[in-house]
Amino acid sequence: MWIITTSGFLSVVQNLNSTGPEDALLVRGRVRADLERFADFAAGRGARSAVVESPDADYGFRLTTSREVLAAFVAERVAALDYPNFKSEIYKADPVRENVYEDAWAVLHGLRNVRA
């Protein structure tokens, strides 16, 4: 799952390598600060997990969390949503990131032709 918010871009998958609970998720990021913001959120819920750098991986930064913490993170982002246009909100916060998100939006716009 990709999560693209005003606080960053995360990729989340089941953590098959976890020695912890079965519900462990691997949260990955390309920008360390994005993952650090998520780690700070998790720490506020008593679930601090260190950001590990994986320079040879597609996503250079990762940490393990629970489904409960991730669900709380998403719920908080939904509750805080107070803008009418996502791209404009990103531009106000970080014009460079907005350019990258705009490129992703343009590519994903191609889904309008998918009929499945």
C-alpha positions as CSV (number, residue, x, y, z in Angstrom):
1,M,0.0,0.0,0.0
2,W,1.2,3.5,-0.8
3,I,0.3,6.3,1.6
4,I,0.9,9.8,0.2
5,T,0.1,12.5,2.6
6,T,1.1,16.1,3.4
7,S,3.6,14.6,5.8
8,G,5.3,12.2,3.4
9,F,5.2,9.2,1.2
10,L,5.3,5.7,2.7
11,S,5.1,2.2,1.3
12,V,3.6,-0.4,3.6
13,V,3.8,-4.2,3.2
14,Q,3.5,-7.2,5.5
15,N,6.7,-7.8,7.2
16,L,7.5,-11.4,6.4
17,N,10.9,-11.2,8.1
18,S,9.6,-10.1,11.4
19,T,10.3,-12.2,14.5
20,G,7.6,-10.2,16.3
21,P,3.8,-10.4,16.1
22,E,2.1,-11.8,13.1
23,D,0.5,-8.4,12.4
24,A,3.9,-6.8,11.9
25,L,4.1,-4.4,8.9
26,L,7.2,-3.0,7.2
27,V,6.9,0.7,6.6
28,R,9.3,1.9,4.0
29,G,10.3,5.3,2.7
30,R,12.6,7.0,0.2
31,V,13.0,10.1,2.3
32,R,14.3,9.5,5.8
33,A,12.4,12.5,7.2
34,D,9.1,11.0,6.1
35,L,9.8,7.8,8.0
36,E,11.1,9.7,11.0
37,R,7.8,11.6,11.2
38,F,6.0,8.2,11.2
39,A,8.4,6.9,13.8
40,D,7.7,9.9,16.0
41,F,4.0,9.2,15.6
42,A,4.5,5.6,16.6
43,A,6.6,6.6,19.6
44,G,3.8,8.8,20.8
45,R,1.8,5.5,21.0
46,G,4.5,3.7,22.9
47,A,5.6,1.8,19.8
48,R,9.0,3.4,19.0
49,S,10.9,1.5,16.2
50,A,14.2,2.6,14.9
51,V,14.5,3.7,11.3
52,V,17.0,1.4,9.5
53,E,18.9,2.5,6.5
54,S,19.0,0.1,3.5
55,P,21.0,2.0,0.9
56,D,20.8,-0.8,-1.7
57,A,17.0,-1.2,-1.4
58,D,14.3,0.4,-3.6
59,Y,13.1,2.2,-0.4
60,G,16.2,3.3,1.5
61,F,14.6,3.5,4.9
62,R,12.4,1.2,6.8
63,L,10.9,0.3,10.2
64,T,8.5,-2.3,11.6
65,T,5.2,-1.4,13.1
66,S,1.8,-2.9,14.0
67,R,-1.4,-2.7,12.0
68,E,-2.9,-0.9,15.0
69,V,-0.3,1.9,14.9
70,L,-0.6,2.3,11.1
71,A,-4.4,2.4,11.3
72,A,-4.1,5.1,14.0
73,F,-1.7,7.1,11.8
74,V,-4.1,6.9,8.8
75,A,-7.1,7.8,11.0
76,E,-5.3,10.8,12.4
77,R,-4.4,12.0,8.9
78,V,-8.1,11.7,7.8
79,A,-9.3,13.5,10.9
80,A,-6.9,16.4,10.2
81,L,-7.8,16.7,6.6
82,D,-8.9,20.4,6.2
83,Y,-7.9,21.4,2.6
84,P,-9.9,21.4,-0.6
85,N,-7.0,20.5,-2.9
86,F,-4.2,18.1,-2.1
87,K,-1.7,19.3,-4.7
88,S,-2.1,23.0,-3.6
89,E,-1.6,22.0,0.0
90,I,1.6,20.2,-0.8
91,Y,2.8,23.1,-2.9
92,K,2.4,25.4,0.1
93,A,4.4,23.1,2.3
94,D,7.1,21.9,-0.1
95,P,7.1,23.0,-3.8
96,V,9.8,20.5,-4.7
97,R,7.8,17.6,-3.3
98,E,4.7,18.9,-5.1
99,N,6.6,18.6,-8.4
100,V,7.3,14.9,-7.7
101,Y,3.7,14.3,-6.5
102,E,2.4,16.1,-9.6
103,D,4.4,13.7,-11.8
104,A,2.9,10.7,-9.9
105,W,-0.6,12.3,-10.3
106,A,0.0,12.6,-14.1
107,V,1.1,9.0,-14.5
108,L,-1.8,7.7,-12.3
109,H,-4.2,9.9,-14.3
110,G,-3.9,7.1,-16.9
111,L,-6.0,4.9,-14.7
112,R,-9.1,6.8,-16.0
113,N,-8.9,4.5,-19.0
114,V,-8.9,1.3,-17.0
115,R,-12.3,-0.5,-17.1
116,A,-11.7,-3.3,-14.5
